[in-house]
Amino acid sequence: MGFFGGSREGAGVLRTDAELLVAHVDGDRYAFEELFYRHHRQLYRLALLTSRDPDDAADALQDALLAAHRTARTFRHDSAVSSWLHRIVVNACVDRLRRNKFHRCDELDDRRCRVADPTTHVDTSIAVERALLRLPVEQRAAVVAVDMQGYSVAETARMLGIAEGTVKSRCARARGKLATALTEFAADAAPAD
């Protein structure tokens, strides 16, 4: 059964993202749903890292997927469908942040950042997450795309609609800030003599 009811035609046949998008544009009622489920987890994670708030991330993801659903005809097939979806999600997050005028990067919600598990791995993960959340959204979007999602500088530039040099610059600044934050974390986490 599909999300909208009924059964999917061709279930069991794995179509590429591009084929799903073309099928959606051609009227396949379930193609976009399949594309959505294929990328939902990764897109939500991107939205959460970009927007810093689970509710804003969910809202931005919904805005982005509605925009992608409506504008699928305009996709030029000059990049991967996943890159196009990532760009729409990042733009939706940035738009939501601008609308909310929520640009402060120094305040964090302690309830979301509290260390619940004392293991080093969990502490490090939380430190990385907190350091990412302190970055300006433009730097965070670039470094998450390149260093965490594995996109090339060129792909990231296309996704974000900026020059490759700007991606490199934002990544360099973000990495510097992350290194400083993680060095401080390591010093704080080191056992006292």
C-alpha positions as a LaTeX table, in Angstrom:
\begin{tabular}{lrrr}
\hline
Residue & $x$ (\AA) & $y$ (\AA) & $z$ (\AA) \\
\hline
Met1 & 0.00 & 0.00 & 0.00 \\
Gly2 & 1.22 & 3.46 & $-0.84$ \\
Phe3 & 1.20 & 6.42 & 1.48 \\
Phe4 & $-1.84$ & 7.83 & $-0.32$ \\
Gly5 & $-3.65$ & 4.47 & $-0.47$ \\
Gly6 & $-3.64$ & 1.86 & $-3.17$ \\
Ser7 & $-0.79$ & $-0.29$ & $-4.35$ \\
Arg8 & 2.28 & 0.82 & $-6.24$ \\
Glu9 & 2.76 & $-0.20$ & $-9.82$ \\
Gly10 & 6.07 & $-1.93$ & $-10.41$ \\
Ala11 & 6.69 & $-2.62$ & $-6.73$ \\
Gly12 & 9.84 & $-4.66$ & $-6.43$ \\
Val13 & 11.51 & $-2.85$ & $-9.33$ \\
Leu14 & 14.11 & $-0.50$ & $-7.92$ \\
Arg15 & 14.10 & 2.74 & $-9.88$ \\
Thr16 & 16.80 & 5.37 & $-9.70$ \\
Asp17 & 16.12 & 8.74 & $-8.13$ \\
Ala18 & 16.06 & 10.34 & $-11.58$ \\
Glu19 & 13.57 & 7.73 & $-12.84$ \\
Leu20 & 11.35 & 8.33 & $-9.82$ \\
Leu21 & 11.39 & 12.08 & $-10.37$ \\
Val22 & 10.53 & 11.67 & $-14.06$ \\
Ala23 & 7.76 & 9.23 & $-13.15$ \\
His24 & 6.40 & 11.75 & $-10.61$ \\
Val25 & 6.37 & 14.50 & $-13.23$ \\
Asp26 & 4.66 & 12.10 & $-15.64$ \\
Gly27 & 1.87 & 11.47 & $-13.14$ \\
Asp28 & 2.96 & 8.40 & $-11.12$ \\
Arg29 & 1.13 & 8.96 & $-7.82$ \\
Tyr30 & 3.64 & 6.95 & $-5.79$ \\
Ala31 & 6.99 & 7.89 & $-7.29$ \\
Phe32 & 7.57 & 10.95 & $-5.13$ \\
Glu33 & 6.53 & 9.01 & $-2.04$ \\
Glu34 & 9.18 & 6.40 & $-2.83$ \\
Leu35 & 11.79 & 9.13 & $-3.37$ \\
Phe36 & 10.77 & 10.72 & $-0.07$ \\
Tyr37 & 11.12 & 7.48 & 1.91 \\
Arg38 & 14.45 & 6.74 & 0.27 \\
His39 & 15.98 & 10.03 & 1.43 \\
His40 & 13.89 & 11.01 & 4.46 \\
Arg41 & 16.35 & 10.01 & 7.20 \\
Gln42 & 19.34 & 11.75 & 5.59 \\
Leu43 & 17.32 & 14.87 & 4.72 \\
Tyr44 & 15.94 & 15.13 & 8.26 \\
Arg45 & 19.45 & 14.81 & 9.71 \\
Leu46 & 20.64 & 17.57 & 7.38 \\
Ala47 & 17.68 & 19.75 & 8.41 \\
Leu48 & 18.38 & 19.11 & 12.09 \\
Leu49 & 22.06 & 19.96 & 11.76 \\
Thr50 & 21.21 & 23.11 & 9.82 \\
Ser51 & 18.29 & 24.41 & 11.86 \\
Arg52 & 19.39 & 23.25 & 15.36 \\
Asp53 & 15.85 & 22.52 & 16.53 \\
Pro54 & 13.84 & 19.31 & 15.95 \\
Asp55 & 10.56 & 21.17 & 15.39 \\
Asp56 & 12.13 & 23.65 & 12.98 \\
Ala57 & 13.91 & 20.80 & 11.21 \\
Ala58 & 10.66 & 18.88 & 10.74 \\
Asp59 & 8.87 & 22.00 & 9.51 \\
Ala60 & 11.71 & 22.94 & 7.16 \\
Leu61 & 11.82 & 19.39 & 5.80 \\
Gln62 & 8.09 & 19.47 & 5.17 \\
Asp63 & 8.40 & 22.87 & 3.44 \\
Ala64 & 11.29 & 21.55 & 1.36 \\
Leu65 & 9.55 & 18.37 & 0.27 \\
Leu66 & 6.40 & 20.26 & $-0.66$ \\
Ala67 & 8.54 & 22.66 & $-2.70$ \\
Ala68 & 10.33 & 19.74 & $-4.36$ \\
His69 & 7.01 & 18.04 & $-5.11$ \\
Arg70 & 5.63 & 21.21 & $-6.72$ \\
Thr71 & 8.77 & 22.20 & $-8.64$ \\
Ala72 & 9.91 & 18.76 & $-9.82$ \\
Arg73 & 9.22 & 19.80 & $-13.44$ \\
Thr74 & 11.95 & 22.44 & $-13.18$ \\
Phe75 & 14.68 & 19.95 & $-12.24$ \\
Arg76 & 17.26 & 20.14 & $-15.05$ \\
His77 & 18.97 & 16.78 & $-14.42$ \\
Asp78 & 22.38 & 18.50 & $-14.35$ \\
Ser79 & 23.08 & 17.12 & $-10.87$ \\
Ala80 & 21.97 & 14.20 & $-8.76$ \\
Val81 & 18.38 & 14.27 & $-7.52$ \\
Ser82 & 19.71 & 13.83 & $-3.98$ \\
Ser83 & 21.87 & 16.96 & $-4.40$ \\
Trp84 & 18.82 & 18.87 & $-5.59$ \\
Leu85 & 16.83 & 17.67 & $-2.57$ \\
His86 & 19.67 & 18.61 & $-0.20$ \\
Arg87 & 19.82 & 22.11 & $-1.66$ \\
Ile88 & 16.07 & 22.56 & $-1.22$ \\
Val89 & 16.25 & 21.36 & 2.40 \\
Val90 & 19.18 & 23.66 & 3.26 \\
Asn91 & 17.43 & 26.60 & 1.61 \\
Ala92 & 14.21 & 25.85 & 3.52 \\
Cys93 & 16.18 & 25.75 & 6.79 \\
Val94 & 17.97 & 29.01 & 6.02 \\
Asp95 & 14.68 & 30.66 & 5.04 \\
Arg96 & 13.07 & 29.49 & 8.28 \\
Leu97 & 16.03 & 30.75 & 10.33 \\
Arg98 & 15.87 & 34.12 & 8.62 \\
Arg99 & 12.12 & 34.34 & 9.13 \\
Asn100 & 12.50 & 33.50 & 12.79 \\
Lys101 & 15.49 & 35.84 & 13.08 \\
Phe102 & 17.19 & 33.06 & 15.00 \\
His103 & 20.85 & 33.74 & 14.26 \\
Arg104 & 22.40 & 33.43 & 17.71 \\
Cys105 & 24.93 & 30.65 & 17.60 \\
Asp106 & 26.18 & 30.88 & 21.16 \\
Glu107 & 23.09 & 29.71 & 23.04 \\
Leu108 & 22.27 & 26.03 & 23.20 \\
Asp109 & 19.37 & 24.24 & 24.78 \\
Asp110 & 20.95 & 22.33 & 27.67 \\
Arg111 & 18.22 & 19.69 & 27.57 \\
Arg112 & 19.35 & 18.63 & 24.08 \\
Cys113 & 23.06 & 18.87 & 24.83 \\
Arg114 & 23.23 & 17.19 & 28.22 \\
Val115 & 25.54 & 14.22 & 28.35 \\
Ala116 & 23.48 & 11.21 & 29.36 \\
Asp117 & 26.02 & 8.47 & 28.68 \\
Pro118 & 29.50 & 8.81 & 30.20 \\
Thr119 & 31.32 & 6.84 & 27.51 \\
Thr120 & 33.97 & 8.67 & 25.52 \\
His121 & 32.28 & 7.93 & 22.21 \\
Val122 & 29.00 & 9.49 & 23.28 \\
Asp123 & 30.76 & 12.45 & 24.88 \\
Thr124 & 32.72 & 13.06 & 21.69 \\
Ser125 & 29.60 & 12.78 & 19.53 \\
Ile126 & 27.83 & 15.30 & 21.70 \\
Ala127 & 30.84 & 17.63 & 21.63 \\
Val128 & 30.93 & 17.47 & 17.84 \\
Glu129 & 27.19 & 18.09 & 17.64 \\
Arg130 & 27.42 & 21.06 & 20.02 \\
Ala131 & 30.36 & 22.50 & 18.09 \\
Leu132 & 28.45 & 22.15 & 14.82 \\
Leu133 & 25.43 & 23.88 & 16.29 \\
Arg134 & 27.55 & 26.87 & 17.26 \\
Leu135 & 28.65 & 27.48 & 13.68 \\
Pro136 & 26.88 & 30.10 & 11.56 \\
Val137 & 24.30 & 28.35 & 9.38 \\
Glu138 & 26.16 & 29.06 & 6.12 \\
Gln139 & 29.38 & 27.49 & 7.45 \\
Arg140 & 27.49 & 24.59 & 8.99 \\
Ala141 & 25.67 & 23.81 & 5.73 \\
Ala142 & 28.94 & 23.76 & 3.78 \\
Val143 & 30.96 & 21.65 & 6.24 \\
Val144 & 28.10 & 19.18 & 6.80 \\
Ala145 & 27.68 & 18.68 & 3.04 \\
Val146 & 31.41 & 18.24 & 2.35 \\
Asp147 & 32.75 & 16.55 & 5.48 \\
Met148 & 29.75 & 14.63 & 6.78 \\
Gln149 & 27.62 & 13.92 & 3.72 \\
Gly150 & 30.59 & 13.32 & 1.40 \\
Tyr151 & 29.67 & 15.75 & $-1.37$ \\
Ser152 & 32.45 & 17.29 & $-3.42$ \\
Val153 & 33.12 & 21.02 & $-3.25$ \\
Ala154 & 31.62 & 21.38 & $-6.73$ \\
Glu155 & 28.45 & 19.46 & $-5.77$ \\
Thr156 & 28.11 & 21.48 & $-2.58$ \\
Ala157 & 28.51 & 24.73 & $-4.51$ \\
Arg158 & 25.68 & 23.69 & $-6.85$ \\
Met159 & 23.49 & 22.56 & $-3.93$ \\
Leu160 & 23.94 & 25.80 & $-2.02$ \\
Gly161 & 23.95 & 28.04 & $-5.08$ \\
Ile162 & 27.35 & 29.57 & $-4.26$ \\
Ala163 & 30.83 & 29.61 & $-5.80$ \\
Glu164 & 33.24 & 26.74 & $-5.14$ \\
Gly165 & 35.67 & 29.18 & $-3.54$ \\
Thr166 & 32.96 & 30.23 & $-1.10$ \\
Val167 & 32.38 & 26.58 & $-0.16$ \\
Lys168 & 36.10 & 26.12 & 0.46 \\
Ser169 & 36.27 & 29.30 & 2.51 \\
Arg170 & 33.21 & 28.41 & 4.62 \\
Cys171 & 34.53 & 24.88 & 5.19 \\
Ala172 & 37.95 & 26.21 & 6.23 \\
Arg173 & 36.42 & 28.66 & 8.71 \\
Ala174 & 34.06 & 26.00 & 10.05 \\
Arg175 & 36.87 & 23.46 & 10.45 \\
Gly176 & 38.96 & 26.01 & 12.33 \\
Lys177 & 36.12 & 26.74 & 14.73 \\
Leu178 & 35.38 & 23.03 & 15.14 \\
Ala179 & 39.05 & 22.29 & 15.86 \\
Thr180 & 39.13 & 24.99 & 18.54 \\
Ala181 & 35.90 & 23.74 & 20.14 \\
Leu182 & 37.04 & 20.11 & 20.10 \\
Thr183 & 40.48 & 20.99 & 21.48 \\
Glu184 & 38.73 & 22.73 & 24.38 \\
Phe185 & 36.54 & 19.66 & 24.83 \\
Ala186 & 39.56 & 17.36 & 24.90 \\
Ala187 & 41.28 & 19.57 & 27.48 \\
Asp188 & 38.14 & 19.59 & 29.66 \\
Ala189 & 37.70 & 15.82 & 29.28 \\
Ala190 & 41.32 & 14.98 & 30.14 \\
Pro191 & 41.66 & 13.42 & 33.58 \\
Ala192 & 43.18 & 15.71 & 36.18 \\
Asp193 & 46.62 & 14.68 & 37.49 \\
\hline
\end{tabular}
